[in-house]
């Protein structure tokens, strides 16, 4: 299952999403997608990163500004 991986919990969207939210929350500005990936690429592969961003966007945690940068919605 993509959301919850019991064999490798570090690969689940919940864990990766929490890691991305923490990075966005601890930053004063907004990130471009590639800048954010540069921050997290040691822990997350690019396909998992994009899938997690899609999931966070669908559930309303992140949004995009007019210039395409990521912003947290809370």
Backbone as CSV, one residue per row, in Angstrom:
resi,resn,N_x,N_y,N_z,CA_x,CA_y,CA_z,C_x,C_y,C_z
1,UNK,0.837,-1.183,0.000,0.000,0.000,0.000,0.881,1.245,0.000
2,UNK,0.499,2.228,-0.723,1.327,3.421,-0.869,1.290,4.284,0.394
3,UNK,0.107,4.461,0.967,0.009,5.340,2.123,0.712,4.776,3.348
4,UNK,0.564,3.502,3.610,1.160,2.891,4.787,1.937,1.658,4.374
5,UNK,3.233,1.711,4.489,4.105,0.603,4.148,4.639,0.024,5.451
6,UNK,4.088,-1.093,5.883,4.471,-1.678,7.181,5.850,-2.297,7.149
7,UNK,6.305,-2.759,5.998,7.634,-3.354,5.903,8.729,-2.286,5.926
8,UNK,8.475,-1.182,5.265,9.432,-0.075,5.218,8.668,1.224,5.476
9,UNK,8.416,1.545,6.739,7.591,2.719,7.033,8.182,4.049,6.557
10,UNK,9.495,4.108,6.381,10.111,5.343,5.885,9.706,5.659,4.453
11,UNK,9.159,4.687,3.734,8.739,4.891,2.351,7.260,5.207,2.217
12,UNK,6.533,5.262,3.322,5.103,5.548,3.241,4.872,7.045,3.032
13,UNK,3.761,7.378,2.401,3.454,8.785,2.140,3.250,9.572,3.422
14,UNK,2.795,8.912,4.475,2.612,9.603,5.751,3.945,10.131,6.281
15,UNK,4.962,9.296,6.262,6.270,9.682,6.792,6.934,10.709,5.887
16,UNK,6.904,10.468,4.586,7.506,11.417,3.647,6.757,12.748,3.692
17,UNK,5.422,12.692,3.768,4.625,13.914,3.858,4.943,14.712,5.103
18,UNK,5.105,14.033,6.226,5.459,14.729,7.472,6.822,15.389,7.356
19,UNK,7.747,14.717,6.697,9.089,15.279,6.506,9.032,16.534,5.631
20,UNK,8.256,16.487,4.556,8.122,17.648,3.665,7.400,18.791,4.376
21,UNK,6.348,18.485,5.117,5.628,19.520,5.866,6.549,20.186,6.875
22,UNK,7.379,19.399,7.543,8.325,19.965,8.503,9.293,20.926,7.822
23,UNK,9.807,20.533,6.657,10.717,21.416,5.914,10.024,22.715,5.508
24,UNK,8.792,22.619,5.020,8.060,23.816,4.609,7.688,24.684,5.807
25,UNK,7.353,24.053,6.908,6.914,24.793,8.092,8.077,25.542,8.748
26,UNK,9.270,24.976,8.692,10.442,25.585,9.330,11.124,26.630,8.468
27,UNK,10.553,26.949,7.323,11.134,27.919,6.401,10.241,29.154,6.344
28,UNK,10.842,30.306,6.345,10.063,31.544,6.300,9.520,31.834,4.907
29,UNK,10.249,31.461,3.885,9.809,31.728,2.518,9.143,30.525,1.890
30,UNK,8.882,30.632,0.605,8.289,29.533,-0.137,9.379,28.859,-0.963
31,UNK,9.169,27.601,-1.278,10.121,26.808,-2.051,9.607,26.597,-3.458
32,UNK,10.523,26.564,-4.418,10.169,25.980,-5.702,10.269,24.465,-5.511
33,UNK,9.667,23.708,-6.391,9.670,22.253,-6.237,11.095,21.714,-6.269
34,UNK,11.923,22.216,-7.157,13.296,21.718,-7.255,14.142,22.133,-6.061
35,UNK,13.927,23.333,-5.524,14.649,23.751,-4.321,14.283,22.864,-3.136
36,UNK,13.001,22.548,-3.015,12.572,21.670,-1.929,13.152,20.273,-2.112
37,UNK,13.182,19.780,-3.335,13.769,18.462,-3.573,15.249,18.448,-3.216
38,UNK,15.976,19.532,-3.499,17.383,19.605,-3.108,17.547,19.477,-1.597
39,UNK,16.569,19.971,-0.837,16.619,19.886,0.622,16.366,18.468,1.138
40,UNK,15.574,17.683,0.420,15.139,16.381,0.941,15.665,15.184,0.150
41,UNK,16.467,15.392,-0.863,16.843,14.312,-1.775,17.690,13.222,-1.134
42,UNK,18.322,13.481,0.014,19.094,12.434,0.660,18.198,11.377,1.299
43,UNK,16.947,11.746,1.603,16.023,10.810,2.246,14.950,10.274,1.311
44,UNK,14.658,11.000,0.230,13.497,10.683,-0.600,13.914,10.650,-2.069
45,UNK,13.443,9.647,-2.791,13.642,9.604,-4.233,12.663,10.540,-4.936
46,UNK,12.973,10.918,-6.167,12.142,11.879,-6.886,10.721,11.387,-7.149
47,UNK,10.504,10.122,-7.555,9.120,9.667,-7.755,8.289,9.716,-6.471
48,UNK,8.879,9.302,-5.353,8.168,9.365,-4.067,7.906,10.808,-3.660
49,UNK,8.846,11.683,-3.957,8.698,13.102,-3.653,7.512,13.695,-4.409
50,UNK,7.440,13.433,-5.709,6.334,13.975,-6.507,4.991,13.373,-6.111
51,UNK,4.968,12.088,-5.837,3.735,11.447,-5.400,3.256,12.031,-4.070
52,UNK,4.179,12.293,-3.170,3.824,12.886,-1.883,3.311,14.308,-2.065
53,UNK,3.932,15.090,-2.953,3.435,16.441,-3.215,2.024,16.396,-3.791
54,UNK,1.765,15.459,-4.684,0.412,15.298,-5.227,-0.581,15.001,-4.110
55,UNK,-0.227,14.074,-3.236,-1.099,13.696,-2.134,-1.346,14.871,-1.179
56,UNK,-0.286,15.615,-0.838,-0.435,16.763,0.057,-1.298,17.850,-0.577
57,UNK,-1.195,18.015,-1.886,-2.021,18.992,-2.586,-3.488,18.550,-2.597
58,UNK,-3.726,17.285,-2.855,-5.101,16.773,-2.919,-5.808,16.917,-1.578
59,UNK,-5.097,16.673,-0.485,-5.745,16.767,0.827,-5.716,18.191,1.396
60,UNK,-5.164,19.143,0.643,-5.241,20.552,1.018,-4.192,21.046,1.989
61,UNK,-3.075,20.338,2.113,-2.008,20.762,3.022,-1.088,21.788,2.365
62,UNK,-0.804,21.597,1.086,0.046,22.540,0.364,-0.738,23.110,-0.806
63,UNK,-0.247,24.243,-1.287,-0.824,24.882,-2.461,0.313,25.550,-3.216
64,UNK,0.017,26.047,-4.378,1.016,26.716,-5.198,0.662,28.188,-5.306
65,UNK,1.665,29.040,-5.216,1.451,30.472,-5.396,1.327,30.766,-6.884
66,UNK,1.075,32.012,-7.208,0.920,32.397,-8.620,2.201,32.181,-9.435
67,UNK,3.352,32.272,-8.774,4.612,32.078,-9.493,5.107,30.630,-9.441
68,UNK,4.281,29.693,-8.954,4.604,28.277,-8.987,5.357,27.753,-7.784
69,UNK,5.529,28.569,-6.751,6.227,28.110,-5.550,5.257,27.424,-4.608
70,UNK,5.798,26.493,-3.823,4.989,25.765,-2.847,4.768,26.595,-1.597
71,UNK,3.572,26.523,-1.067,3.294,27.167,0.207,2.434,26.237,1.044
72,UNK,2.594,26.332,2.333,1.832,25.511,3.260,0.526,26.247,3.575
73,UNK,-0.557,25.515,3.721,-1.871,26.136,3.861,-2.313,26.356,5.298
74,UNK,-1.461,26.100,6.260,-1.854,26.350,7.660,-0.786,27.085,8.386
